[in-house]
Amino acid sequence: MTSNTAGPLLQVRGVSHRFGGLKAVDDAAFDVHRGEIVGLIGPNGAGKTTMFNLISGALRISQGSVRFKGEDITRLRPDQISKRGLARTFQTSKLFTGMTAFDNVRLALIYGNPLRRFRYEEAERETNKLMAAMGLLSDRNKLVRDLPLASRRHLEIARAMATSAELLLLDESMAGLTPTELERSKQLVRSLRDRGLTILMIEHVMEAIMELCDRIVVFHFGHPIAEGSPAHVAADPTVRGVYLGES
């Protein structure tokens, strides 16, 4: 395994993927650098979640490559990629709904952490620290199915963090939240970056994208059509054409 701290943390180069005759991702290329928050946006069906699935190993790349910390991870399994420090959340929750919030995070800590082995007391202490950092300590003993949407979204992030992630892929973690919940979630993402994490996020809540992201990559029909700062992307005529129908 190799590691390159000088170059981009994540490199996507010429990545394509087909579902039968449909090319869901078409020759995609972009970088994510350490410490950045990068937004991946585009209309429904633009290939954003497929791109996440390809990066995280849930789908096989038809052509192209993905490098993480300088290592080619194109053909690795999801568990192998996770153990290298790349974790994700899902648009549709993958939490264990019949277990407590605490047990969901502790499982990820014990079984998804490649850096150390935890004794029972250590795991409990570390899990409590993670939940406190995410504002979830009061939900510690609640079953996941009894948690409100915002808490479940934050719990997914806590579980991803428990795997010693360096790069977090957040898939619509702010969809469907109330204004108060949205503000809390934005503060949480900022705090994650302050803790040293790098974030690549898919989000339809444009308020969050414009406030949080250092750069934005715009997908349309599976291909990046624009990239730059939020202000640059918002003024791009091609992007305005895709979103607003302007010519």
Secondary structure, DSSP 8 states (H G I E B T S, - for coil): ----SSS-SEEEEEEEEEETTEEEEEEEEEEE-TT-EEEEE-STTSSHHHHHHHHTTSS--SEEEEEETTEE-TT--HHHHHTTTEEE--SS--S-TTSBHHHHHHHHHHHS-SS----HHHHHHHHHHHHHHTT-GGGTTSBGGGS-HHHHHHHHHHHHHTTT-SEEEEESTTTT--HHHHHHHHHHHHHHHHTT-EEEEE-S-HHHHHHH-SEEEEEETTEEEEEE-HHHHHH-HHHHHHHH---
